[in-house]
């Protein structure tokens, strides 16, 4: 039977792995592999010249893959706080450029709230593990 500490560590690892997978997927598939039209629209709204949009999409994909990789390399509360704040910021940005997306299928409300929830659970695990670890 697993101890409470082992269970918390297992939950934390799962949260870390899922956040890594989601960020890496989001950077790889719609940005690096397919460069979907929605990603192009984001950069057009920011008045980026058309010639640079492909590069900007690729760069944002690489940044998302890098950020996702942080969850594989580090287990620290600051990575999760950065995730929470970043996702809130991205959600607000999406509200301004795609206000009708928040009520459609596969919308940013679902994805962002799920990813934020994983970070909140990870923060709870980190806090509990810190309390149970002798100093």
C-alpha positions in Angstrom: 0.0 0.0 0.0 1.3 3.4 -0.9 1.9 6.1 1.7 0.2 9.5 1.5 3.5 11.0 0.4 3.9 8.5 -2.4 0.3 9.2 -3.5 0.9 13.0 -3.5 4.1 12.4 -5.5 2.2 10.3 -8.0 -0.5 12.9 -8.4 2.1 15.6 -8.8 3.9 13.6 -11.5 0.7 13.1 -13.4 -0.1 16.8 -13.3 3.4 17.6 -14.5 3.2 15.1 -17.3 -0.2 16.2 -18.5 0.7 19.9 -18.5 3.9 19.1 -20.4 1.9 17.0 -23.0 -0.7 19.7 -23.4 1.8 22.6 -23.9 4.0 20.5 -26.2 1.0 19.4 -28.3 -0.3 23.0 -28.5 3.1 24.2 -29.7 3.8 21.3 -32.1 0.5 20.5 -33.9 -1.3 23.8 -34.5 1.8 25.9 -34.7 4.8 24.0 -36.1 3.1 21.2 -38.1 0.0 22.8 -39.5 0.1 26.6 -38.8 -3.6 26.7 -38.6 -5.5 29.8 -39.8 -6.6 30.8 -36.2 -2.9 31.2 -35.3 -2.4 33.4 -38.4 -5.3 35.5 -37.4 -3.8 36.2 -33.9 -0.7 37.7 -35.5 -2.7 39.7 -38.0 -4.6 41.2 -35.2 -1.3 42.3 -33.7 -0.4 44.0 -37.0 2.5 41.7 -37.8 3.5 42.0 -41.5 2.3 39.0 -43.4 5.8 38.0 -44.4 6.7 37.4 -40.7 3.5 35.6 -39.6 4.8 32.1 -40.4 8.0 32.8 -38.4 6.0 34.2 -35.5 3.7 31.2 -35.4 6.8 28.9 -35.4 8.5 30.9 -32.7 5.4 30.8 -30.5 5.2 27.0 -31.0 8.8 26.6 -30.0 8.2 28.7 -26.9 5.2 26.6 -26.0 7.2 23.4 -26.5 10.0 24.9 -24.3 7.5 25.9 -21.6 5.9 22.4 -21.7 9.3 20.9 -21.3 9.8 22.8 -18.1 7.2 20.6 -16.5 9.3 17.6 -17.4 12.5 19.1 -16.0 11.3 21.0 -12.9 8.9 20.5 -10.1 8.6 24.0 -8.7 5.7 26.2 -7.6 6.9 29.1 -9.8 6.4 27.1 -13.0 2.8 26.4 -11.9 2.2 30.0 -11.0 3.6 31.1 -14.3 1.3 28.6 -16.0 -1.7 29.9 -14.1 -0.9 33.6 -14.8 0.0 32.9 -18.4 -3.2 31.0 -19.1 -5.3 33.7 -17.5 -3.5 36.3 -19.7 -4.0 34.2 -22.8 -7.6 33.7 -22.0 -8.2 37.5 -21.7 -6.4 38.0 -25.0 -8.6 35.4 -26.7 -11.7 37.1 -25.3 -10.7 40.3 -27.1 -9.8 38.7 -30.5 -12.2 35.7 -30.5 -15.1 36.6 -28.2 -17.5 34.1 -29.9 -15.0 31.2 -29.1 -15.9 31.0 -25.4 -19.2 29.2 -26.1 -18.2 26.9 -29.0 -17.0 23.3 -28.8 -13.4 22.9 -27.9 -13.2 26.4 -26.5 -10.4 28.1 -24.5 -12.6 28.2 -21.3 -12.4 24.4 -21.1 -8.7 24.0 -22.0 -7.5 26.9 -19.9 -9.5 26.0 -16.8 -8.4 22.4 -17.1 -4.7 23.3 -17.3 -5.1 25.9 -14.5 -6.8 23.2 -12.4 -3.9 20.8 -13.0 -1.5 23.5 -11.7 -3.6 24.2 -8.7 -3.6 20.5 -7.8 0.1 20.4 -8.3 0.5 23.4 -6.0 -1.6 21.7 -3.3 0.6 18.6 -3.7 3.8 20.6 -3.5 2.5 22.4 -0.3 1.5 19.1 1.3 4.8 17.4 0.4 6.8 20.4 1.8 4.9 20.0 5.1 5.5 16.2 5.3 9.2 16.4 4.4 11.5 16.8 7.4 13.9 19.7 7.2 
